[in-house]
Amino acid sequence: MTPTHKELDEQLPDDARAWLDEALAEAAEAAEAAEAAEAARPAAEAARAAAETPPAETPPAESFPYAAPLWELRFASAGRACGRHYADSVRTLLLVEARADSATLTRLYQQGTAAERRAVLLALHHLLEGPVALPLVEDALRTNDTRLVAAAVGPYAAEHLDPHAWRHAVLKCLFTGVPVDAVADLDSRAAGDDELARMLADYAAERTAAGRAVPPDLNRVLTLTGEQSEEF
């Protein structure tokens, strides 16, 4: 669970706490400005239509260099300002305070470091209701970065991955050594899943035949499916 602003304030040193307060204020200001601009758009479009004035032609968006808002610069520097131990929590709070939309989350993920990508994944269930960000989850699950894989199988994946993709996400955790405690809603989604049980048994048999150890978590997940564990 992501610590609250108050909880982080109680743990951070004075300079980091001041930095975080400023960063969150900048994120909130950016969110309010974006919402005000969105709210004003229909009236502006209606006024333009009433005056029969065509919208002014502007160069394509790609011709303008992207100017990152202050809070996004803070997002990138959170580890240096608050320490690696708190970076995930700080970045998640910034994303939530800024009310980052799917386009912003996608850009930060695609352009970010592994640590920044992890924070985006951890924030998804706080910010998005639909499956629009599943490509980010799927991308993380294709990596062998265990921290990204662990972040990818959180509440957002539990809610939006289809059964086939979710089963493979569980197997990915077993392949890479990510503890299955990282898999959100594991108990409820694994319950009665005969196909997952079959996949787990096949994987265990392959490992055993090759003389390789079976991940300890496999028997636990197999039991959750309702199948009798053979203690591979």
N, C-alpha and C positions, 0 to 999 in steps of 0.2 A: 504494500500500500504506500502511495506517495505521501510523504510528510506534508503537513499544512505549512503555510507561511509562518504561523505562530510557532510551530514545532521546530522549524528550521532556525528561527530567530533565537530560540533557546539553546541551540547547539553551535551556531556559527560564532566566530570571533567578531569583535566590534567592526573591523574594517569590511569583512565579508557581509555582515548584516546590513551595513549602510549601503554597500554595493547592491545587494539584493533588493532593498527597499526602493532604490532609485530605478533599478531595472524593471521591477514590477509596475512601478508608476508609469514608466515609459510604455510598457506593453499595454496597460489599461488605457492610456491616452490614445495610442494608435488604434485600439479596438473601438473606442468611442468615435474617433474621427472617421473610421471606415464605415461605421453604422450610420453616422450622420450623413455622409456622402451618399450611401445607398438609399436612405430615406428621402433625400432631396431629389434623387434621380427622376422618379415619376413626374413630379411637378415641373422639373426642367424640361422633360420631354414633351409634356402636355403644352407648356407655354410655347415651345418651339413649333409644335404642330399647329397651334392656334394662329401663330404668326406666319405660318407657311414658310418658315425659314429652314432650309436644309442644314443638317449638322455640318459644322466646319470640317473640312478635310484635314486630316492629320497624317503625318508619316506613319508607316507601320510601326507597331510597338517595338519590334526588334531593332529599330534604328536608334532607340534611346537606350543608353546604358542603364541597367537596373540599379536604382539607389536604395540600398537596404535601409529600412527603418532602424532606429537606434536599438530597439529591443532585439532585433535579429543579430546585430553585432554583439550584444550582450549574450545572446544564446550561444554564439560561437566561443566566447571567452569565459564561459561559466566555470570551466574546470580550473583555469588559472586564478580566477577571482575568489572562488569558494572552496577549491580543493576537489580532487577527483572523487573523494568519498561522497560528496554532496552534489556532484555535477548532474547526475541523472534527475534528482529531485528538483534542483533549481531549474534545469531546462524544461522539465515537465510543467512546473508552475508558470514559467514564462509563456509557454504555448497556450496554457489554459487561460491565463490572464489576457493574452492578446486575442483570444478567441480565434485562433488560427483556423482557416478554412482548408479544404482539401487541396487546393492549388498551392497554398503556402506550405502545408505539410509535405506535399510531394516535392516541391522545390528544395526545401531544407534537407529532405532525405537524400535526394539525388545529388545535391552539391556538398553534403556534409561528410564529416569524418565518421568513422565507425561509432564513436561515442555519441555524436550528434544524431546519427541514424537510430541508435538505440533509444534515445530520448523521444524521438518522433514516434517510434513504435509503442513506447510505454504510454504515450499521451493519447493514442488514437481513440480509446474507448471513452475518454473524457470529452472528446470534441465532435466525433462523428457518429451519426446514427445508422447510416446505411453502409453497404459494402464497397463504397467507392474507393477506399484505400486498400483493398485487398491486394492490388499489385505490389504494394510496399511489403506486405506480409510475405507474399510469395517470393519476392526477391530475397528477403532476409533468409527464408527457409532454403534457398538454393546455395547459400554460403556455408562455409565450415567454421564461421566465427561463432563460437558457442554463446557469447554474450548477445549477439544479434538473434540467434535462434531462440534463446530463452526469452528475449523480449517479444519476439514474434508470436509466441504461443500464449500470449496473455488473453485478457477478457475480450478484446476485439476479435481475435481469431476464433475464440470459443463461440462467439455469437454468429460470426459470418462465414467461416470456412464451411464448405459443404462436406458431407461425411467422408468422401474419398480423399479430399485434400487434408482433412483433419487427421485421418488415420496415418497418412504419410508424414504429417508433422510430428505425430507421436513417435513414429519409427525414426524420424530424423533425430529426435532427442536421444533415443537409444543408441543410434549410430555414433553420435558425436559426444556422448557422455553428459549431456545436459540432464540434470535431475528432473524426473517427471513432476516433481512438486512445482515446477515452473509452468506446467500446463494448466491453464485456468479451466475450471469446471470439468476436470478429468473424471471425477467419480460419476457425474451424471451423464456425460457424453459416452463414456466407455460402457456403461451399464447395458447389458444385453446385446452388445455389438458383436455378433457372431463373425462378421467379416474381419474385424480387428483381431479377434481371438485367433482366427485362421492365420492371418498375417504374422502375428506374434509367434505362433507355434512354428510356422515355416522358417521364420528368421532364427529362432532358437535352434531348430534342427540343422540349419545351414552352418551356424556357428559351431555347434557340437561336432558335426561331421568334419569340419575343418580343424578340429582340435583347438578351437578358440573359446575363450570364456564368454558366457552369456551375461549380458548386463544385469546387475542385481535388480534393477527396477522392472525388468520384463515380467517376472513372476507376479509382482504387485499389480501391474496393469492387466495381466491375464486374469487374475482373480477378480478384478473389478468388472470384467466382461461377463462374469458369471460362470466361466469355464473353470474346471478343476485344475489348479496349477500342478504340473508334474515336477516342479522344482528343478528346472533345467540347470 
